[in-house]
């Protein structure tokens, strides 16, 4: 029944939820009211742009690479704001801070994935199939790196 059908519509929904989740995560961990306000407004703008992109620009049968890159860049900025907050906090041991490891994993994954999507769009547009396996290696390497840092976050214990 659903054989040979595109699942991009599902990937668009899941990736949008992913960006919203990460944004709300940093909304929770960032303490500055001004930055929280920025997160709220940029998140609302992201959701609106994603809906407009899917409805009018890239469609639901294609992955929404434009707004996913925008959302990834947005989360990277939130991560940098969180890192700045950590650097300004006294008596913090970064290696014992789980959110530091989660943020590091997300930072490197999202930054790499922005470049991956840009290169993949170019490769797909040019129909260069001989380099497709290289991009699988890059994608899986980014995923392994991210989840390895997530694992460190779950294994490290904060001093109580």
N, CA, C and O atoms as a GROMACS GRO file, in nm:
protein
  640
    1UNK      N    1   0.081  -0.119   0.000
    1UNK     CA    2   0.000   0.000   0.000
    1UNK      C    3   0.086   0.127   0.000
    1UNK      O    4   0.059   0.219  -0.077
    2UNK      N    5   0.190   0.133   0.087
    2UNK     CA    6   0.274   0.251   0.095
    2UNK      C    7   0.413   0.227   0.037
    2UNK      O    8   0.506   0.302   0.067
    3UNK      N    9   0.428   0.126  -0.044
    3UNK     CA   10   0.558   0.096  -0.103
    3UNK      C   11   0.592   0.202  -0.208
    3UNK      O   12   0.506   0.246  -0.285
    4UNK      N   13   0.718   0.243  -0.208
    4UNK     CA   14   0.770   0.343  -0.302
    4UNK      C   15   0.704   0.479  -0.286
    4UNK      O   16   0.691   0.554  -0.383
    5UNK      N   17   0.662   0.510  -0.165
    5UNK     CA   18   0.606   0.642  -0.137
    5UNK      C   19   0.707   0.721  -0.055
    5UNK      O   20   0.786   0.665   0.022
    6UNK      N   21   0.705   0.851  -0.072
    6UNK     CA   22   0.795   0.938   0.001
    6UNK      C   23   0.753   0.948   0.148
    6UNK      O   24   0.634   0.957   0.179
    7UNK      N   25   0.851   0.948   0.235
    7UNK     CA   26   0.823   0.969   0.377
    7UNK      C   27   0.877   1.104   0.423
    7UNK      O   28   0.896   1.127   0.543
    8UNK      N   29   0.902   1.193   0.330
    8UNK     CA   30   0.955   1.324   0.366
    8UNK      C   31   0.858   1.404   0.453
    8UNK      O   32   0.902   1.482   0.538
    9UNK      N   33   0.730   1.385   0.434
    9UNK     CA   34   0.633   1.456   0.517
    9UNK      C   35   0.654   1.421   0.665
    9UNK      O   36   0.643   1.507   0.752
   10UNK      N   37   0.683   1.294   0.692
   10UNK     CA   38   0.707   1.251   0.828
   10UNK      C   39   0.840   1.306   0.881
   10UNK      O   40   0.849   1.350   0.995
   11UNK      N   41   0.942   1.304   0.797
   11UNK     CA   42   1.072   1.360   0.836
   11UNK      C   43   1.060   1.510   0.863
   11UNK      O   44   1.127   1.562   0.953
   12UNK      N   45   0.977   1.580   0.786
   12UNK     CA   46   0.956   1.723   0.810
   12UNK      C   47   0.893   1.748   0.946
   12UNK      O   48   0.932   1.841   1.017
   13UNK      N   49   0.796   1.667   0.981
   13UNK     CA   50   0.729   1.682   1.111
   13UNK      C   51   0.826   1.651   1.225
   13UNK      O   52   0.838   1.727   1.320
   14UNK      N   53   0.895   1.538   1.213
   14UNK     CA   54   0.987   1.496   1.320
   14UNK      C   55   1.101   1.595   1.337
   14UNK      O   56   1.137   1.629   1.450
   15UNK      N   57   1.159   1.642   1.228
   15UNK     CA   58   1.271   1.736   1.240
   15UNK      C   59   1.227   1.871   1.295
   15UNK      O   60   1.303   1.937   1.364
   16UNK      N   61   1.106   1.912   1.264
   16UNK     CA   62   1.054   2.036   1.322
   16UNK      C   63   1.033   2.020   1.471
   16UNK      O   64   1.067   2.110   1.548
   17UNK      N   65   0.978   1.906   1.513
   17UNK     CA   66   0.961   1.878   1.656
   17UNK      C   67   1.097   1.874   1.725
   17UNK      O   68   1.111   1.921   1.838
   18UNK      N   69   1.197   1.819   1.657
   18UNK     CA   70   1.333   1.812   1.712
   18UNK      C   71   1.388   1.951   1.740
   18UNK      O   72   1.440   1.976   1.849
   19UNK      N   73   1.376   2.042   1.645
   19UNK     CA   74   1.427   2.178   1.662
   19UNK      C   75   1.350   2.249   1.773
   19UNK      O   76   1.410   2.320   1.855
   20UNK      N   77   1.218   2.231   1.777
   20UNK     CA   78   1.137   2.292   1.883
   20UNK      C   79   1.179   2.237   2.019
   20UNK      O   80   1.193   2.313   2.115
   21UNK      N   81   1.200   2.105   2.028
   21UNK     CA   82   1.242   2.044   2.154
   21UNK      C   83   1.375   2.101   2.201
   21UNK      O   84   1.388   2.139   2.318
   22UNK      N   85   1.474   2.107   2.112
   22UNK     CA   86   1.604   2.159   2.153
   22UNK      C   87   1.595   2.306   2.194
   22UNK      O   88   1.661   2.348   2.290
   23UNK      N   89   1.514   2.382   2.124
   23UNK     CA   90   1.497   2.523   2.160
   23UNK      C   91   1.435   2.536   2.299
   23UNK      O   92   1.479   2.618   2.379
   24UNK      N   93   1.334   2.455   2.328
   24UNK     CA   94   1.270   2.459   2.459
   24UNK      C   95   1.363   2.409   2.569
   24UNK      O   96   1.357   2.454   2.683
   25UNK      N   97   1.450   2.315   2.534
   25UNK     CA   98   1.551   2.267   2.628
   25UNK      C   99   1.642   2.382   2.673
   25UNK      O  100   1.668   2.398   2.792
   26UNK      N  101   1.689   2.460   2.576
   26UNK     CA  102   1.776   2.572   2.610
   26UNK      C  103   1.699   2.686   2.674
   26UNK      O  104   1.753   2.762   2.754
   27UNK      N  105   1.572   2.698   2.639
   27UNK     CA  106   1.487   2.794   2.708
   27UNK      C  107   1.483   2.762   2.858
   27UNK      O  108   1.484   2.852   2.942
   28UNK      N  109   1.478   2.635   2.890
   28UNK     CA  110   1.475   2.591   3.029
   28UNK      C  111   1.609   2.614   3.100
   28UNK      O  112   1.611   2.654   3.217
   29UNK      N  113   1.720   2.588   3.031
   29UNK     CA  114   1.851   2.593   3.097
   29UNK      C  115   1.914   2.733   3.097
   29UNK      O  116   1.999   2.761   3.181
   30UNK      N  117   1.875   2.819   3.007
   30UNK     CA  118   1.930   2.955   3.005
   30UNK      C  119   1.853   3.038   3.106
   30UNK      O  120   1.730   3.032   3.113
   31UNK      N  121   1.926   3.116   3.185
   31UNK     CA  122   1.865   3.189   3.295
   31UNK      C  123   1.826   3.333   3.261
   31UNK      O  124   1.739   3.390   3.327
   32UNK      N  125   1.888   3.391   3.161
   32UNK     CA  126   1.863   3.531   3.127
   32UNK      C  127   1.722   3.551   3.070
   32UNK      O  128   1.686   3.486   2.972
   33UNK      N  129   1.643   3.641   3.130
   33UNK     CA  130   1.509   3.667   3.078
   33UNK      C  131   1.511   3.725   2.936
   33UNK      O  132   1.421   3.696   2.856
   34UNK      N  133   1.612   3.806   2.904
   34UNK     CA  134   1.622   3.863   2.770
   34UNK      C  135   1.646   3.754   2.666
   34UNK      O  136   1.586   3.756   2.558
   35UNK      N  137   1.733   3.659   2.697
   35UNK     CA  138   1.762   3.551   2.604
   35UNK      C  139   1.642   3.458   2.592
   35UNK      O  140   1.613   3.407   2.484
   36UNK      N  141   1.572   3.435   2.702
   36UNK     CA  142   1.450   3.354   2.696
   36UNK      C  143   1.347   3.418   2.603
   36UNK      O  144   1.278   3.348   2.529
   37UNK      N  145   1.338   3.549   2.608
   37UNK     CA  146   1.245   3.621   2.520
   37UNK      C  147   1.288   3.605   2.374
   37UNK      O  148   1.204   3.584   2.286
   38UNK      N  149   1.417   3.613   2.349
   38UNK     CA  150   1.469   3.592   2.213
   38UNK      C  151   1.436   3.451   2.165
   38UNK      O  152   1.395   3.432   2.051
   39UNK      N  153   1.454   3.352   2.252
   39UNK     CA  154   1.425   3.213   2.215
   39UNK      C  155   1.277   3.198   2.180
   39UNK      O  156   1.243   3.133   2.081
   40UNK      N  157   1.189   3.257   2.260
   40UNK     CA  158   1.044   3.248   2.232
   40UNK      C  159   1.011   3.305   2.095
   40UNK      O  160   0.940   3.241   2.017
   41UNK      N  161   1.062   3.424   2.065
   41UNK     CA  162   1.028   3.489   1.938
   41UNK      C  163   1.090   3.417   1.818
   41UNK      O  164   1.025   3.401   1.714
   42UNK      N  165   1.215   3.374   1.832
   42UNK     CA  166   1.277   3.305   1.718
   42UNK      C  167   1.213   3.168   1.697
   42UNK      O  168   1.203   3.122   1.583
   43UNK      N  169   1.170   3.104   1.803
   43UNK     CA  170   1.102   2.976   1.789
   43UNK      C  171   0.968   2.993   1.718
   43UNK      O  172   0.933   2.914   1.630
   44UNK      N  173   0.893   3.094   1.756
   44UNK     CA  174   0.766   3.121   1.688
   44UNK      C  175   0.790   3.153   1.540
   44UNK      O  176   0.716   3.105   1.453
   45UNK      N  177   0.893   3.232   1.511
   45UNK     CA  178   0.927   3.263   1.372
   45UNK      C  179   0.969   3.140   1.294
   45UNK      O  180   0.933   3.123   1.178
   46UNK      N  181   1.046   3.052   1.360
   46UNK     CA  182   1.089   2.929   1.295
   46UNK      C  183   0.969   2.842   1.258
   46UNK      O  184   0.963   2.789   1.147
   47UNK      N  185   0.876   2.827   1.350
   47UNK     CA  186   0.758   2.743   1.323
   47UNK      C  187   0.678   2.801   1.206
   47UNK      O  188   0.633   2.727   1.119
   48UNK      N  189   0.660   2.932   1.206
   48UNK     CA  190   0.587   2.997   1.097
   48UNK      C  191   0.659   2.979   0.963
   48UNK      O  192   0.596   2.945   0.863
   49UNK      N  193   0.789   3.002   0.962
   49UNK     CA  194   0.866   2.986   0.838
   49UNK      C  195   0.866   2.841   0.789
   49UNK      O  196   0.863   2.816   0.669
   50UNK      N  197   0.870   2.746   0.882
   50UNK     CA  198   0.867   2.605   0.843
   50UNK      C  199   0.734   2.571   0.777
   50UNK      O  200   0.732   2.502   0.675
   51UNK      N  201   0.626   2.617   0.835
   51UNK     CA  202   0.494   2.592   0.776
   51UNK      C  203   0.485   2.654   0.638
   51UNK      O  204   0.438   2.590   0.544
   52UNK      N  205   0.530   2.779   0.624
   52UNK     CA  206   0.526   2.846   0.493
   52UNK      C  207   0.616   2.776   0.392
   52UNK      O  208   0.579   2.762   0.275
   53UNK      N  209   0.733   2.732   0.436
   53UNK     CA  210   0.826   2.661   0.347
   53UNK      C  211   0.764   2.532   0.296
   53UNK      O  212   0.770   2.502   0.177
   54UNK      N  213   0.706   2.455   0.387
   54UNK     CA  214   0.648   2.326   0.348
   54UNK      C  215   0.525   2.346   0.260
   54UNK      O  216   0.503   2.269   0.167
   55UNK      N  217   0.446   2.447   0.288
   55UNK     CA  218   0.324   2.469   0.210
   55UNK      C  219   0.351   2.530   0.073
   55UNK      O  220   0.287   2.492  -0.025
   56UNK      N  221   0.446   2.626   0.065
   56UNK     CA  222   0.459   2.703  -0.057
   56UNK      C  223   0.592   2.692  -0.131
   56UNK      O  224   0.599   2.722  -0.250
   57UNK      N  225   0.697   2.650  -0.064
   57UNK     CA  226   0.829   2.652  -0.129
   57UNK      C  227   0.879   2.512  -0.161
   57UNK      O  228   0.884   2.474  -0.278
   58UNK      N  229   0.916   2.435  -0.062
   58UNK     CA  230   0.974   2.304  -0.087
   58UNK      C  231   0.871   2.192  -0.091
   58UNK      O  232   0.898   2.085  -0.146
   59UNK      N  233   0.755   2.215  -0.036
   59UNK     CA  234   0.650   2.114  -0.039
   59UNK      C  235   0.670   2.007   0.067
   59UNK      O  236   0.774   2.002   0.133
   60UNK      N  237   0.570   1.924   0.083
   60UNK     CA  238   0.575   1.821   0.186
   60UNK      C  239   0.638   1.692   0.135
   60UNK      O  240   0.670   1.604   0.215
   61UNK      N  241   0.658   1.679   0.005
   61UNK     CA  242   0.721   1.558  -0.050
   61UNK      C  243   0.872   1.571  -0.065
   61UNK      O  244   0.938   1.483  -0.120
   62UNK      N  245   0.928   1.682  -0.015
   62UNK     CA  246   1.072   1.704  -0.012
   62UNK      C  247   1.110   1.742   0.130
   62UNK      O  248   1.032   1.807   0.200
   63UNK      N  249   1.230   1.702   0.172
   63UNK     CA  250   1.276   1.741   0.305
   63UNK      C  251   1.299   1.892   0.306
   63UNK      O  252   1.356   1.947   0.212
   64UNK      N  253   1.256   1.957   0.412
   64UNK     CA  254   1.263   2.103   0.422
   64UNK      C  255   1.403   2.148   0.465
   64UNK      O  256   1.423   2.193   0.578
   65UNK      N  257   1.498   2.134   0.373
   65UNK     CA  258   1.637   2.162   0.404
   65UNK      C  259   1.660   2.309   0.441
   65UNK      O  260   1.746   2.339   0.525
   66UNK      N  261   1.586   2.399   0.380
   66UNK     CA  262   1.607   2.542   0.406
   66UNK      C  263   1.575   2.575   0.552
   66UNK      O  264   1.657   2.633   0.622
   67UNK      N  265   1.456   2.537   0.596
   67UNK     CA  266   1.419   2.571   0.733
   67UNK      C  267   1.488   2.480   0.835
   67UNK      O  268   1.506   2.520   0.950
   68UNK      N  269   1.527   2.360   0.796
   68UNK     CA  270   1.603   2.276   0.890
   68UNK      C  271   1.740   2.337   0.916
   68UNK      O  272   1.788   2.339   1.029
   69UNK      N  273   1.804   2.388   0.811
   69UNK     CA  274   1.933   2.456   0.831
   69UNK      C  275   1.915   2.580   0.916
   69UNK      O  276   1.997   2.608   1.004
   70UNK      N  277   1.808   2.654   0.892
   70UNK     CA  278   1.780   2.774   0.971
   70UNK      C  279   1.757   2.736   1.118
   70UNK      O  280   1.813   2.800   1.207
   71UNK      N  281   1.677   2.633   1.142
   71UNK     CA  282   1.651   2.588   1.279
   71UNK      C  283   1.778   2.536   1.346
   71UNK      O  284   1.799   2.560   1.465
   72UNK      N  285   1.861   2.465   1.271
   72UNK     CA  286   1.988   2.416   1.326
   72UNK      C  287   2.078   2.532   1.365
   72UNK      O  288   2.140   2.531   1.472
   73UNK      N  289   2.085   2.633   1.279
   73UNK     CA  290   2.166   2.751   1.311
   73UNK      C  291   2.111   2.822   1.435
   73UNK      O  292   2.187   2.871   1.519
   74UNK      N  293   1.980   2.826   1.446
   74UNK     CA  294   1.915   2.887   1.561
   74UNK      C  295   1.954   2.813   1.689
   74UNK      O  296   1.988   2.876   1.789
   75UNK      N  297   1.949   2.681   1.688
   75UNK     CA  298   1.984   2.601   1.806
   75UNK      C  299   2.134   2.617   1.837
   75UNK      O  300   2.172   2.620   1.954
   76UNK      N  301   2.217   2.626   1.735
   76UNK     CA  302   2.361   2.648   1.757
   76UNK      C  303   2.383   2.780   1.831
   76UNK      O  304   2.467   2.787   1.921
   77UNK      N  305   2.308   2.882   1.795
   77UNK     CA  306   2.319   3.011   1.866
   77UNK      C  307   2.274   2.995   2.011
   77UNK      O  308   2.338   3.050   2.102
   78UNK      N  309   2.166   2.920   2.035
   78UNK     CA  310   2.121   2.896   2.173
   78UNK      C  311   2.227   2.820   2.252
   78UNK      O  312   2.249   2.848   2.370
   79UNK      N  313   2.292   2.725   2.187
   79UNK     CA  314   2.399   2.649   2.254
   79UNK      C  315   2.513   2.743   2.291
   79UNK      O  316   2.568   2.734   2.401
   80UNK      N  317   2.549   2.832   2.200
   80UNK     CA  318   2.657   2.928   2.229
   80UNK      C  319   2.618   3.019   2.345
   80UNK      O  320   2.702   3.053   2.428
   81UNK      N  321   2.491   3.058   2.352
   81UNK     CA  322   2.443   3.139   2.464
   81UNK      C  323   2.452   3.060   2.595
   81UNK      O  324   2.488   3.115   2.699
   82UNK      N  325   2.420   2.932   2.588
   82UNK     CA  326   2.432   2.847   2.707
   82UNK      C  327   2.578   2.832   2.748
   82UNK      O  328   2.610   2.838   2.867
   83UNK      N  329   2.667   2.812   2.650
   83UNK     CA  330   2.810   2.802   2.681
   83UNK      C  331   2.861   2.931   2.746
   83UNK      O  332   2.941   2.926   2.839
   84UNK      N  333   2.815   3.044   2.696
   84UNK     CA  334   2.855   3.172   2.754
   84UNK      C  335   2.808   3.181   2.899
   84UNK      O  336   2.882   3.227   2.987
   85UNK      N  337   2.686   3.137   2.924
   85UNK     CA  338   2.634   3.136   3.061
   85UNK      C  339   2.719   3.045   3.150
   85UNK      O  340   2.749   3.080   3.264
   86UNK      N  341   2.758   2.928   3.097
   86UNK     CA  342   2.843   2.836   3.174
   86UNK      C  343   2.978   2.899   3.206
   86UNK      O  344   3.030   2.884   3.316
   87UNK      N  345   3.034   2.969   3.109
   87UNK     CA  346   3.165   3.031   3.129
   87UNK      C  347   3.159   3.142   3.234
   87UNK      O  348   3.258   3.169   3.302
   88UNK      N  349   3.044   3.205   3.247
   88UNK     CA  350   3.029   3.312   3.346
   88UNK      C  351   2.986   3.261   3.483
   88UNK      O  352   2.975   3.339   3.578
   89UNK      N  353   2.964   3.131   3.494
   89UNK     CA  354   2.923   3.071   3.621
   89UNK      C  355   3.047   3.030   3.700
   89UNK      O  356   3.138   2.966   3.647
   90UNK      N  357   3.050   3.070   3.826
   90UNK     CA  358   3.163   3.033   3.910
   90UNK      C  359   3.145   2.893   3.966
   90UNK      O  360   3.033   2.843   3.980
   91UNK      N  361   3.257   2.830   3.996
   91UNK     CA  362   3.259   2.697   4.059
   91UNK      C  363   3.184   2.592   3.979
   91UNK      O  364   3.107   2.514   4.036
   92UNK      N  365   3.205   2.589   3.849
   92UNK     CA  366   3.143   2.485   3.767
   92UNK      C  367   3.255   2.401   3.705
   92UNK      O  368   3.351   2.455   3.650
   93UNK      N  369   3.240   2.271   3.713
   93UNK     CA  370   3.333   2.179   3.650
   93UNK      C  371   3.265   2.126   3.524
   93UNK      O  372   3.174   2.044   3.532
   94UNK      N  373   3.310   2.173   3.410
   94UNK     CA  374   3.243   2.140   3.284
   94UNK      C  375   3.234   1.990   3.259
   94UNK      O  376   3.132   1.941   3.212
   95UNK      N  377   3.339   1.919   3.291
   95UNK     CA  378   3.339   1.775   3.263
   95UNK      C  379   3.238   1.699   3.348
   95UNK      O  380   3.204   1.585   3.316
   96UNK      N  381   3.190   1.760   3.455
   96UNK     CA  382   3.092   1.696   3.542
   96UNK      C  383   2.951   1.750   3.517
   96UNK      O  384   2.857   1.715   3.588
   97UNK      N  385   2.936   1.833   3.419
   97UNK     CA  386   2.809   1.898   3.387
   97UNK      C  387   2.743   1.825   3.269
   97UNK      O  388   2.790   1.841   3.156
   98UNK      N  389   2.637   1.746   3.292
   98UNK     CA  390   2.575   1.669   3.182
   98UNK      C  391   2.529   1.755   3.064
   98UNK      O  392   2.544   1.715   2.949
   99UNK      N  393   2.474   1.872   3.094
   99UNK     CA  394   2.423   1.956   2.985
   99UNK      C  395   2.537   2.008   2.898
   99UNK      O  396   2.515   2.038   2.780
  100UNK      N  397   2.657   2.019   2.953
  100UNK     CA  398   2.773   2.058   2.872
  100UNK      C  399   2.798   1.954   2.764
  100UNK      O  400   2.823   1.989   2.648
  101UNK      N  401   2.793   1.825   2.801
  101UNK     CA  402   2.819   1.719   2.705
  101UNK      C  403   2.708   1.709   2.601
  101UNK      O  404   2.734   1.687   2.483
  102UNK      N  405   2.584   1.725   2.646
  102UNK     CA  406   2.471   1.723   2.551
  102UNK      C  407   2.484   1.839   2.454
  102UNK      O  408   2.463   1.823   2.334
  103UNK      N  409   2.517   1.956   2.506
  103UNK     CA  410   2.533   2.074   2.421
  103UNK      C  411   2.648   2.057   2.323
  103UNK      O  412   2.638   2.097   2.207
  104UNK      N  413   2.757   1.998   2.369
  104UNK     CA  414   2.872   1.974   2.279
  104UNK      C  415   2.833   1.878   2.167
  104UNK      O  416   2.867   1.901   2.051
  105UNK      N  417   2.763   1.771   2.202
  105UNK     CA  418   2.719   1.675   2.101
  105UNK      C  419   2.628   1.740   1.999
  105UNK      O  420   2.645   1.720   1.878
  106UNK      N  421   2.531   1.816   2.047
  106UNK     CA  422   2.439   1.885   1.956
  106UNK      C  423   2.511   1.988   1.870
  106UNK      O  424   2.485   2.000   1.750
  107UNK      N  425   2.602   2.062   1.932
  107UNK     CA  426   2.674   2.166   1.860
  107UNK      C  427   2.749   2.108   1.740
  107UNK      O  428   2.733   2.155   1.627
  108UNK      N  429   2.829   2.005   1.764
  108UNK     CA  430   2.908   1.947   1.656
  108UNK      C  431   2.819   1.876   1.553
  108UNK      O  432   2.846   1.883   1.434
  109UNK      N  433   2.713   1.810   1.600
  109UNK     CA  434   2.622   1.742   1.506
  109UNK      C  435   2.551   1.842   1.417
  109UNK      O  436   2.551   1.828   1.295
  110UNK      N  437   2.490   1.945   1.477
  110UNK     CA  438   2.414   2.041   1.398
  110UNK      C  439   2.502   2.122   1.305
  110UNK      O  440   2.464   2.150   1.191
  111UNK      N  441   2.619   2.160   1.352
  111UNK     CA  442   2.711   2.234   1.267
  111UNK      C  443   2.754   2.148   1.148
  111UNK      O  444   2.755   2.194   1.034
  112UNK      N  445   2.791   2.024   1.176
  112UNK     CA  446   2.829   1.933   1.067
  112UNK      C  447   2.713   1.902   0.975
  112UNK      O  448   2.731   1.889   0.854
  113UNK      N  449   2.593   1.890   1.031
  113UNK     CA  450   2.477   1.856   0.950
  113UNK      C  451   2.435   1.970   0.859
  113UNK      O  452   2.382   1.946   0.750
  114UNK      N  453   2.457   2.095   0.901
  114UNK     CA  454   2.429   2.209   0.813
  114UNK      C  455   2.516   2.197   0.688
  114UNK      O  456   2.466   2.213   0.576
  115UNK      N  457   2.644   2.170   0.706
  115UNK     CA  458   2.734   2.155   0.591
  115UNK      C  459   2.700   2.029   0.511
  115UNK      O  460   2.708   2.029   0.388
  116UNK      N  461   2.662   1.923   0.581
  116UNK     CA  462   2.623   1.799   0.514
  116UNK      C  463   2.502   1.824   0.423
  116UNK      O  464   2.502   1.782   0.308
  117UNK      N  465   2.398   1.891   0.475
  117UNK     CA  466   2.279   1.918   0.395
  117UNK      C  467   2.311   2.006   0.275
  117UNK      O  468   2.258   1.985   0.166
  118UNK      N  469   2.397   2.104   0.295
  118UNK     CA  470   2.435   2.192   0.184
  118UNK      C  471   2.508   2.113   0.076
  118UNK      O  472   2.479   2.130  -0.042
  119UNK      N  473   2.601   2.029   0.116
  119UNK     CA  474   2.675   1.948   0.019
  119UNK      C  475   2.582   1.844  -0.045
  119UNK      O  476   2.592   1.818  -0.165
  120UNK      N  477   2.493   1.786   0.035
  120UNK     CA  478   2.401   1.686  -0.018
  120UNK      C  479   2.307   1.747  -0.121
  120UNK      O  480   2.279   1.685  -0.224
  121UNK      N  481   2.258   1.869  -0.095
  121UNK     CA  482   2.174   1.937  -0.194
  121UNK      C  483   2.250   1.956  -0.325
  121UNK      O  484   2.194   1.936  -0.433
  122UNK      N  485   2.376   1.994  -0.314
  122UNK     CA  486   2.457   2.013  -0.434
  122UNK      C  487   2.477   1.880  -0.507
  122UNK      O  488   2.462   1.873  -0.629
  123UNK      N  489   2.512   1.775  -0.433
  123UNK     CA  490   2.535   1.644  -0.493
  123UNK      C  491   2.407   1.591  -0.558
  123UNK      O  492   2.411   1.538  -0.669
  124UNK      N  493   2.295   1.605  -0.489
  124UNK     CA  494   2.168   1.556  -0.544
  124UNK      C  495   2.129   1.636  -0.667
  124UNK      O  496   2.077   1.580  -0.764
  125UNK      N  497   2.155   1.767  -0.665
  125UNK     CA  498   2.122   1.852  -0.779
  125UNK      C  499   2.209   1.816  -0.900
  125UNK      O  500   2.162   1.817  -1.014
  126UNK      N  501   2.335   1.785  -0.874
  126UNK     CA  502   2.428   1.750  -0.982
  126UNK      C  503   2.418   1.603  -1.021
  126UNK      O  504   2.477   1.562  -1.121
  127UNK      N  505   2.343   1.525  -0.944
  127UNK     CA  506   2.327   1.381  -0.969
  127UNK      C  507   2.461   1.308  -0.971
  127UNK      O  508   2.487   1.225  -1.058
  128UNK      N  509   2.545   1.339  -0.875
  128UNK     CA  510   2.675   1.274  -0.863
  128UNK      C  511   2.659   1.156  -0.768
  128UNK      O  512   2.663   1.174  -0.646
  129UNK      N  513   2.642   1.037  -0.822
  129UNK     CA  514   2.615   0.920  -0.739
  129UNK      C  515   2.741   0.856  -0.682
  129UNK      O  516   2.734   0.787  -0.580
  130UNK      N  517   2.856   0.878  -0.744
  130UNK     CA  518   2.977   0.812  -0.697
  130UNK      C  519   3.024   0.864  -0.561
  130UNK      O  520   3.103   0.797  -0.494
  131UNK      N  521   2.978   0.981  -0.520
  131UNK     CA  522   3.018   1.037  -0.390
  131UNK      C  523   2.913   1.014  -0.283
  131UNK      O  524   2.930   1.060  -0.170
  132UNK      N  525   2.804   0.945  -0.315
  132UNK     CA  526   2.696   0.925  -0.219
  132UNK      C  527   2.741   0.848  -0.096
  132UNK      O  528   2.698   0.878   0.015
  133UNK      N  529   2.829   0.750  -0.114
  133UNK     CA  530   2.875   0.671   0.001
  133UNK      C  531   2.958   0.757   0.097
  133UNK      O  532   2.955   0.733   0.218
  134UNK      N  533   3.030   0.854   0.046
  134UNK     CA  534   3.106   0.945   0.132
  134UNK      C  535   3.012   1.022   0.224
  134UNK      O  536   3.043   1.042   0.341
  135UNK      N  537   2.900   1.064   0.174
  135UNK     CA  538   2.806   1.140   0.254
  135UNK      C  539   2.735   1.053   0.358
  135UNK      O  540   2.694   1.103   0.463
  136UNK      N  541   2.721   0.924   0.329
  136UNK     CA  542   2.668   0.832   0.431
  136UNK      C  543   2.767   0.821   0.546
  136UNK      O  544   2.727   0.821   0.663
  137UNK      N  545   2.895   0.812   0.514
  137UNK     CA  546   2.999   0.804   0.617
  137UNK      C  547   2.998   0.931   0.703
  137UNK      O  548   3.008   0.924   0.825
  138UNK      N  549   2.986   1.044   0.639
  138UNK     CA  550   2.983   1.171   0.713
  138UNK      C  551   2.861   1.175   0.805
  138UNK      O  552   2.873   1.210   0.922
  139UNK      N  553   2.745   1.139   0.752
  139UNK     CA  554   2.622   1.142   0.832
  139UNK      C  555   2.632   1.049   0.952
  139UNK      O  556   2.600   1.088   1.064
  140UNK      N  557   2.677   0.926   0.929
  140UNK     CA  558   2.687   0.830   1.039
  140UNK      C  559   2.794   0.870   1.140
  140UNK      O  560   2.778   0.847   1.259
  141UNK      N  561   2.902   0.930   1.093
  141UNK     CA  562   3.006   0.977   1.185
  141UNK      C  563   2.952   1.087   1.277
  141UNK      O  564   2.981   1.088   1.396
  142UNK      N  565   2.874   1.178   1.220
  142UNK     CA  566   2.814   1.284   1.301
  142UNK      C  567   2.718   1.227   1.405
  142UNK      O  568   2.716   1.271   1.520
  143UNK      N  569   2.640   1.128   1.365
  143UNK     CA  570   2.544   1.066   1.457
  143UNK      C  571   2.616   0.992   1.569
  143UNK      O  572   2.579   1.004   1.686
  144UNK      N  573   2.719   0.915   1.534
  144UNK     CA  574   2.795   0.841   1.635
  144UNK      C  575   2.862   0.937   1.733
  144UNK      O  576   2.860   0.913   1.854
  145UNK      N  577   2.920   1.044   1.682
  145UNK     CA  578   2.985   1.143   1.768
  145UNK      C  579   2.884   1.206   1.864
  145UNK      O  580   2.912   1.221   1.982
  146UNK      N  581   2.766   1.243   1.813
  146UNK     CA  582   2.666   1.307   1.898
  146UNK      C  583   2.620   1.212   2.009
  146UNK      O  584   2.615   1.252   2.125
  147UNK      N  585   2.586   1.089   1.973
  147UNK     CA  586   2.536   0.997   2.074
  147UNK      C  587   2.646   0.952   2.171
  147UNK      O  588   2.616   0.914   2.284
  148UNK      N  589   2.770   0.955   2.128
  148UNK     CA  590   2.880   0.926   2.221
  148UNK      C  591   2.890   1.034   2.328
  148UNK      O  592   2.910   1.004   2.446
  149UNK      N  593   2.875   1.160   2.287
  149UNK     CA  594   2.878   1.269   2.385
  149UNK      C  595   2.753   1.267   2.472
  149UNK      O  596   2.759   1.302   2.590
  150UNK      N  597   2.639   1.226   2.416
  150UNK     CA  598   2.518   1.209   2.499
  150UNK      C  599   2.542   1.102   2.604
  150UNK      O  600   2.500   1.117   2.719
  151UNK      N  601   2.608   0.993   2.566
  151UNK     CA  602   2.635   0.885   2.661
  151UNK      C  603   2.724   0.934   2.774
  151UNK      O  604   2.701   0.900   2.890
  152UNK      N  605   2.824   1.015   2.742
  152UNK     CA  606   2.910   1.072   2.846
  152UNK      C  607   2.825   1.156   2.941
  152UNK      O  608   2.846   1.153   3.062
  153UNK      N  609   2.729   1.232   2.885
  153UNK     CA  610   2.643   1.316   2.969
  153UNK      C  611   2.564   1.232   3.068
  153UNK      O  612   2.546   1.272   3.183
  154UNK      N  613   2.516   1.117   3.024
  154UNK     CA  614   2.437   1.034   3.112
  154UNK      C  615   2.523   0.957   3.213
  154UNK      O  616   2.474   0.914   3.317
  155UNK      N  617   2.651   0.941   3.181
  155UNK     CA  618   2.739   0.871   3.272
  155UNK      C  619   2.804   0.961   3.376
  155UNK      O  620   2.839   0.916   3.485
  156UNK      N  621   2.818   1.090   3.342
  156UNK     CA  622   2.883   1.179   3.439
  156UNK      C  623   2.785   1.216   3.548
  156UNK      O  624   2.664   1.228   3.526
  157UNK      N  625   2.839   1.233   3.666
  157UNK     CA  626   2.756   1.265   3.781
  157UNK      C  627   2.798   1.400   3.837
  157UNK      O  628   2.916   1.430   3.852
  158UNK      N  629   2.699   1.480   3.866
  158UNK     CA  630   2.728   1.608   3.928
  158UNK      C  631   2.757   1.589   4.075
  158UNK      O  632   2.698   1.503   4.141
  159UNK      N  633   2.850   1.669   4.126
  159UNK     CA  634   2.878   1.668   4.270
  159UNK      C  635   2.763   1.735   4.342
  159UNK      O  636   2.729   1.850   4.314
  160UNK      N  637   2.706   1.663   4.435
  160UNK     CA  638   2.589   1.717   4.507
  160UNK      C  639   2.630   1.755   4.648
  160UNK      O  640   2.547   1.803   4.726
   0.00000   0.00000   0.00000
